[in-house]
Amino acid sequence: MLVENKIYPNFKSYSHYKKNAEDLSNNNSSAKSRNYKAIVGSAAGVACALALCSRFPKKETTLDEVARMLAVAGAANVGGVLAGSVGATRESKERKWREAAFQMMNTTIPMLMVSSALEICERVKQLNNTPMKIIGSIIGMVGGAMTAANINNAFKDDDEPKRKYTIKDSIANFDDIIMTISLGFKKILDYVPVNKILPFIYAYCGARAGQKE
């Protein structure tokens, strides 16, 4: 051993570097595996929720539509987190659940605020016109998104960076965006099948929650 250390003075540090590199490689492989599992889990959650919702007769009411949307979104996030948590640390699992909570808030709060804004416009004569409805919808979307981000930041870990609303986050508000655009350009609904696209949007959000590290 003395000869080995004399001839290779950096032998020990090299071995330590090699071990760290191998550990990093293994961790990256595990993270990638969890990412794939999160995608599969989220998709499975959406599929199960859609299958369950199809067993109940659909009612032409806003409440029924919102309930179905929340059921699919919730199942996507739960499926993504559960699958993505396999092999993850306790701290990582906690971050995944907080991310899922944000994804749900980012789905529901803007939707509720946009609906409320439109309801106010319908009830107030001076506001019951297309320009004011568009402005109200935009305020509702932006206000709801910022509210979700602020609530998320209030419960984040001290070592986590402050969350800023991004383009990726806005994908969850796809239906609100299309609805707002349709107020001025109604024909867009003929070309964009919102109800068929939403399950994929929710699956994406659930996968993001499950992939959080």
Residue pairs with C-beta under 8 A, 6 or more apart in sequence:
4 11
5 11
5 12
8 14
30 87
31 213
33 87
34 83
34 84
34 85
34 86
34 87
34 88
34 210
34 211
35 84
35 207
35 210
35 211
37 83
37 84
37 86
37 210
38 80
38 81
38 83
38 84
38 206
38 207
38 209
38 210
38 211
39 80
39 203
39 207
39 210
39 211
40 83
41 79
41 80
41 81
41 82
41 83
41 84
41 206
41 210
42 76
42 77
42 79
42 80
42 83
42 202
42 203
42 204
42 205
42 206
42 207
42 209
42 210
43 76
43 79
43 203
43 207
44 79
44 83
45 75
45 76
45 77
45 78
45 79
45 80
45 203
45 206
46 72
46 75
46 76
46 79
46 199
46 202
46 203
46 206
48 75
48 79
49 71
49 72
49 74
49 75
49 76
50 72
50 199
52 71
53 68
53 71
53 72
58 64
58 68
62 115
66 111
69 107
69 111
69 175
69 198
69 202
70 104
70 107
70 108
72 198
72 199
72 202
73 103
73 104
73 107
73 108
73 202
73 205
73 206
74 104
75 206
76 202
76 203
76 205
76 206
76 207
77 100
77 103
77 104
77 205
77 206
77 209
78 100
78 206
79 206
79 210
80 100
80 203
80 206
80 207
80 208
80 209
80 210
80 211
81 93
81 96
81 97
81 99
81 100
81 206
81 209
81 210
82 210
83 210
84 96
84 207
84 209
84 210
84 211
84 212
85 92
85 93
85 96
85 210
88 96
88 213
91 157
92 212
92 213
95 157
95 160
95 212
95 213
96 209
96 210
96 212
97 209
98 152
98 155
98 156
98 212
99 208
99 209
99 212
100 206
100 209
100 210
101 152
101 155
102 148
102 149
102 151
102 152
102 163
102 209
103 172
103 205
103 206
103 208
103 209
105 147
105 148
105 151
105 152
106 144
106 145
106 148
106 149
106 169
106 172
106 173
106 205
107 172
107 173
107 202
107 205
109 144
109 145
109 147
109 148
110 140
110 141
110 143
110 144
110 145
110 148
110 173
110 176
111 144
111 173
111 175
111 176
112 144
113 139
113 140
113 141
113 143
113 144
113 147
114 136
114 137
114 140
114 141
114 144
114 176
114 179
114 180
115 140
116 140
117 133
117 136
117 137
117 139
117 140
118 133
118 136
118 137
120 127
120 136
121 127
121 128
121 129
121 132
121 133
121 136
122 128
126 132
127 133
127 136
130 183
130 184
133 183
134 180
134 183
134 184
137 176
137 179
137 180
137 183
138 180
140 176
141 173
141 176
141 177
141 180
144 173
145 165
145 169
145 170
145 173
146 165
149 163
149 164
149 165
149 169
152 163
153 162
153 163
156 162
156 163
168 208
170 177
171 201
171 204
171 205
172 201
172 205
174 194
174 197
174 198
174 201
175 194
175 198
175 201
178 188
178 189
178 192
178 194
179 194
181 188
182 188
182 189
